[in-house]
Amino acid sequence: MRRTVAMLMAGGVGSRLGVLTRTRAKPAVPFGGYYRIIDFTLSNASHSGVSNLGVLTQYKPLSLMNHIGTGAAWDWVGRTRRVEILPPRTGEKDSDWYRGTADAVAQNLDFVRNLRPERVLILSGDHIYHMDYAELVQFHKERGSDLTIAMMYVPWEETRHYGIAVVDADGRILEWEEKPESARSNLASMGVYVFNADFLYYALSVRRGHDFGKDVVPWAVTHARVFAFPFAGYWRDVGTIRSYFEANRDLLPDRRRIDLEKWGVQTNWEEPGRKGDRPPTRYGSNARIRNSLISPGCVIEGEVVNSVLSPGVVVSPGAYVADSVVMHDTWIGPGAVVVNAIVDKNVIVGKDSEVGEPQSAELAESEQEGISGLVVVGKGARIPEKVRLRRDCTVYPWVQEDDFPARDVPPGSVILGSADQPGS
């Protein structure tokens, strides 16, 4: 790995995550209590022996940049290890921003060339998985490959979301389809690539288009040696509200498909505006907890079931939280009910309010575009007392109590704050 440089794509808007990415880039969205989505790729790279990492940021990068800091949390410090934030070479026009994954790397080839690598590892910062990239690089070297793509088999109904490959018996890619409507294979790209450095330079110089999957890979399949690296472990693209929710549930004891300790997931424990660690979680005499992940600094006076709570969440007496993800420093008032919901940071849920509804088994497994069955509450929102938010409602960040049009909010409603009103 000593001659391999990694470039981590972390500038995604993440529009399908809705209000969760109104205030931050998708890789910076909190996950699993104390972590952020990008921590999984950062930890993989650190444990795999990557010494030089460029992080390509673009959309609302501040929280992500603060989180990565010097890279010390992942041991990227010292004379031979470095992490560098690489924003777009922005000029006066929007066209100077990254127009795609390949364009993002092309804009930062000076960072790569200065390190004189033999290989370039391209990573995505918005997937939840555990991988040893050293095994991927070794596979690449053994095959004499110009480009190797980490791939795994997915359900056939999901193939339209991925780059799909047809391979021979040795794993060489013979055909490539980007997000096909009717796929010929269900072997899907994970968005992890290893290029020989010289081949990458050439491919970017002749490309027509701005993306690896859509433009560079199809060209490479017909002009070079391109192989598929088989991966059979846990991997989830948390690009939708439902997939993000289900990945959090994979942390819970009754499923435990993600093992944070075994995977060695690291994070930056420092939090803006706080000095020192969070105190231990405090449980009241009437607290009840079942099958949940509770982070430090929480205060639990009510009941929590099948849920993931980030640091500092307060569940007041008589409150009930079930099948939900609740982020940092949210206060859930006395008698309030939060069910099948994702609640962002610093939210206040008023006394005796109802956020979300129980779901049928069919709806709970739904992956339909735009339909999650969940209520999603944006950062800093204030939900009044005795309000009922039914399924599929969305509450924008910083919404205030006066922004709610009624006490009983119908399914699928969107509550906007004054700053988000049309024409404002």
Residue pairs with C-beta under 8 A, 6 or more apart in sequence:
1 48
1 49
1 50
1 51
1 133
1 134
1 137
2 49
2 51
3 117
3 118
3 119
4 50
4 117
4 118
4 119
4 120
4 121
4 133
4 137
4 194
5 52
5 53
5 54
5 112
5 115
5 117
5 119
5 120
5 121
5 197
6 45
6 50
6 52
6 53
6 54
6 120
6 121
6 122
6 123
6 133
7 53
7 54
7 56
7 104
7 105
7 108
7 112
7 120
7 121
7 122
7 123
8 38
8 41
8 42
8 45
8 53
8 54
8 55
8 56
8 123
8 124
8 125
9 56
9 101
9 104
9 122
9 123
9 124
9 125
9 191
10 25
10 27
10 38
10 55
10 56
10 57
10 61
10 64
10 125
10 126
11 25
11 56
11 57
11 58
11 59
11 61
11 88
11 98
11 104
12 25
12 26
12 27
12 58
12 59
12 125
12 126
13 21
13 25
13 26
13 59
14 20
14 21
14 25
14 26
14 29
14 59
14 126
14 239
15 21
16 239
16 240
16 241
17 26
17 29
17 238
17 239
17 240
17 241
17 244
18 241
18 376
18 394
19 344
19 376
19 377
19 378
19 379
19 394
19 395
19 396
19 397
20 29
20 241
20 244
20 342
20 344
20 376
20 378
21 29
21 59
21 60
22 378
22 379
22 396
22 397
23 60
23 63
23 378
23 379
23 397
24 60
24 63
24 64
25 57
25 58
25 59
25 60
25 61
25 63
25 64
26 37
26 59
26 125
26 126
26 239
27 36
27 37
27 38
27 41
27 64
27 125
27 126
28 36
28 37
28 38
28 63
28 64
28 67
29 36
29 37
29 238
29 244
30 36
30 310
30 327
30 328
30 345
31 37
31 39
31 128
31 238
31 244
31 247
31 248
32 248
32 251
32 258
32 260
32 293
32 308
33 251
33 293
33 294
33 295
33 308
33 309
33 310
33 311
34 267
34 269
34 295
34 296
34 310
34 311
35 260
35 265
35 267
36 64
36 67
36 267
37 125
37 126
37 127
37 128
37 238
38 64
38 67
38 68
38 125
38 126
39 265
39 266
39 267
40 127
40 128
40 129
40 130
40 263
40 265
41 123
41 124
41 125
41 127
42 53
42 68
42 74
42 125
42 266
43 74
43 263
43 264
43 265
43 266
44 123
44 129
44 130
44 131
44 132
44 133
45 53
45 74
45 121
45 123
45 133
46 74
46 75
46 76
46 266
47 132
47 264
48 131
48 132
48 133
48 134
49 133
49 134
50 121
50 133
51 80
51 81
51 82
52 81
52 82
52 115
52 117
53 71
53 76
53 82
53 83
53 84
54 83
54 84
54 86
54 108
54 111
54 112
55 64
55 68
55 83
55 84
55 85
55 86
55 125
56 86
56 87
56 98
56 104
56 105
56 108
57 64
57 65
57 85
57 86
57 87
58 87
58 88
58 97
58 98
58 104
61 85
61 87
65 85
66 272
67 268
68 83
68 85
68 268
69 268
69 270
70 76
70 77
70 83
71 77
71 81
71 82
71 83
73 266
73 267
73 268
73 269
74 83
74 266
75 81
76 82
76 83
84 111
86 108
86 111
88 96
88 97
88 98
88 104
88 107
89 96
89 107
90 96
90 97
98 104
98 107
99 210
100 209
100 210
100 211
100 212
100 214
100 215
101 122
101 210
101 211
101 212
101 213
102 204
102 207
102 209
102 210
102 211
102 212
102 215
102 216
103 210
103 211
105 112
105 120
105 122
105 200
105 204
106 204
106 207
109 201
109 204
112 120
112 197
112 200
113 201
117 197
118 196
118 197
119 137
119 140
119 194
119 195
119 196
119 197
120 194
120 195
120 197
120 200
121 133
121 136
121 137
121 192
121 193
121 194
122 191
122 192
122 193
122 194
122 195
122 212
123 133
123 191
123 192
124 190
124 191
124 192
126 237
126 238
126 239
127 190
127 191
127 235
127 236
127 237
127 238
128 234
128 235
128 236
128 238
128 247
128 258
129 190
129 233
129 234
129 235
129 236
130 233
130 234
130 263
131 150
131 192
131 231
131 233
131 235
133 192
136 148
136 150
136 192
136 194
136 229
137 194
139 145
139 148
139 227
139 229
140 148
140 194
140 227
140 229
143 170
143 171
143 172
143 225
143 227
144 225
145 194
145 196
145 225
145 226
145 227
146 195
146 196
146 199
146 220
146 224
146 225
146 226
147 193
147 194
147 195
147 196
147 199
147 203
147 217
147 220
147 224
147 225
147 226
147 227
148 193
148 194
148 226
148 227
148 228
148 229
149 163
149 165
149 173
149 189
149 190
149 192
149 193
149 217
149 226
149 227
149 228
149 229
150 189
150 190
150 192
150 193
150 228
150 229
150 231
151 165
151 187
151 188
151 189
151 190
151 228
151 229
151 230
151 231
152 187
152 188
152 190
152 230
152 231
152 232
152 235
153 186
153 187
153 188
154 162
154 186
154 188
155 186
156 183
156 186
158 188
158 367
159 180
159 183
159 185
159 186
159 188
160 179
160 180
160 181
160 183
161 179
161 188
161 237
162 179
162 188
162 189
163 176
163 177
163 178
163 179
163 188
163 189
163 213
163 217
164 176
164 177
164 178
164 179
164 180
164 183
164 184
164 185
164 186
164 187
164 188
164 189
165 173
165 174
165 175
165 176
165 185
165 187
165 188
165 189
165 228
166 173
166 174
166 175
166 176
166 184
166 185
166 187
167 173
167 174
167 185
167 187
167 227
167 228
168 174
170 227
171 227
171 228
171 229
171 230
172 225
172 226
172 227
172 228
173 221
173 226
173 227
173 228
174 221
175 184
175 221
176 217
176 218
176 221
177 183
177 184
178 213
178 214
178 217
178 218
187 228
189 213
189 217
190 231
190 235
191 213
191 237
193 212
194 229
195 203
199 220
199 224
203 216
203 219
203 220
203 224
204 216
206 219
207 215
207 216
207 219
208 215
208 219
209 215
209 216
217 226
220 226
234 250
234 257
234 258
236 243
236 246
236 247
236 250
237 243
238 244
238 247
240 367
240 369
240 372
241 342
241 372
241 374
241 376
242 366
242 367
242 372
242 373
242 374
243 367
244 325
244 342
245 325
245 342
245 372
245 374
247 258
248 308
248 325
249 255
249 306
249 308
249 323
250 256
250 257
250 258
251 258
251 260
251 293
251 308
252 291
252 292
252 293
252 306
252 308
253 291
254 291
254 306
269 277
271 311
271 328
277 296
278 295
278 296
278 297
278 311
278 312
279 296
279 297
280 296
280 297
281 294
281 295
281 296
281 297
281 298
281 299
281 300
282 298
282 299
282 300
283 289
283 300
284 299
284 300
284 301
284 317
286 301
286 302
286 317
287 300
287 301
287 302
287 303
287 304
287 315
288 302
288 303
288 304
288 305
289 300
289 303
289 304
289 305
290 304
290 305
290 306
291 305
291 306
292 304
292 305
292 306
292 307
292 308
292 309
293 307
293 308
293 309
294 300
294 304
294 309
295 309
295 310
295 311
295 312
295 313
296 311
297 311
297 312
298 309
298 311
298 312
298 313
298 314
298 315
299 313
299 314
299 315
300 315
301 314
301 315
301 316
301 317
301 318
301 319
302 315
302 316
302 317
302 318
302 319
302 320
302 321
302 332
303 315
303 319
303 320
303 321
303 322
304 315
304 321
304 322
305 320
305 321
305 322
305 323
306 322
306 323
307 321
307 322
307 323
307 324
307 325
307 326
308 324
308 325
308 326
309 315
309 321
309 326
310 326
310 327
310 328
310 329
310 330
310 345
311 328
311 329
312 328
312 329
312 330
313 326
313 327
313 328
313 329
313 330
313 331
313 332
314 330
314 331
314 332
315 321
315 332
316 331
316 332
316 333
316 334
316 335
316 336
316 351
317 334
318 334
318 335
319 332
319 333
319 334
319 335
319 336
319 337
319 338
320 336
320 337
320 338
320 339
321 332
321 337
321 338
321 339
322 338
322 339
322 340
323 339
323 340
323 359
324 338
324 339
324 340
324 341
324 342
324 343
324 356
325 341
325 342
325 343
326 332
326 338
326 341
326 343
327 343
327 344
327 345
327 347
327 379
328 345
328 346
329 345
329 346
330 343
330 344
330 345
330 346
330 347
330 348
330 349
331 347
331 348
331 349
332 338
332 349
333 348
333 349
333 350
333 351
333 352
333 353
333 385
334 351
334 352
335 351
335 352
336 349
336 350
336 351
336 352
336 353
336 354
336 355
337 353
337 354
337 355
337 356
338 349
338 355
338 356
339 354
339 355
339 356
339 357
339 358
340 356
340 357
340 358
340 359
340 364
340 373
340 374
340 375
340 391
341 355
341 356
341 374
341 375
341 376
341 377
342 374
342 375
342 376
342 377
343 349
343 355
343 377
344 376
344 377
344 378
344 379
344 380
344 381
344 397
345 379
345 380
346 379
346 380
347 377
347 378
347 379
347 380
347 381
347 382
347 383
348 381
348 382
348 383
349 355
349 377
349 383
350 382
350 383
350 384
350 385
350 386
350 387
350 401
351 385
351 386
352 385
352 386
353 383
353 384
353 385
353 386
353 387
353 388
353 389
354 387
354 388
354 389
355 375
355 377
355 383
355 389
356 374
356 375
356 389
356 390
356 391
357 390
357 391
359 373
359 391
363 371
363 373
363 391
364 373
366 372
366 373
371 392
372 392
373 391
373 392
374 391
374 392
375 389
375 390
375 391
375 392
375 393
375 394
375 395
376 393
376 394
376 395
377 383
377 389
377 395
378 394
378 395
378 396
378 397
378 398
378 399
379 397
379 398
380 397
380 398
381 395
381 396
381 397
381 398
381 399
381 415
381 417
382 399
382 400
382 401
383 389
383 395
383 401
383 404
384 401
384 404
384 407
386 407
387 404
387 407
387 408
387 409
388 407
388 408
388 409
389 395
389 409
389 413
390 408
390 409
390 410
390 411
390 413
391 411
391 412
392 411
392 412
393 409
393 411
393 412
393 413
393 414
393 415
394 413
394 414
394 415
395 415
396 414
396 415
396 416
396 417
396 420
397 417
398 417
398 419
399 415
399 416
399 417
400 417
400 418
403 415
403 416
403 417
403 418
404 415
405 415
409 415
418 424
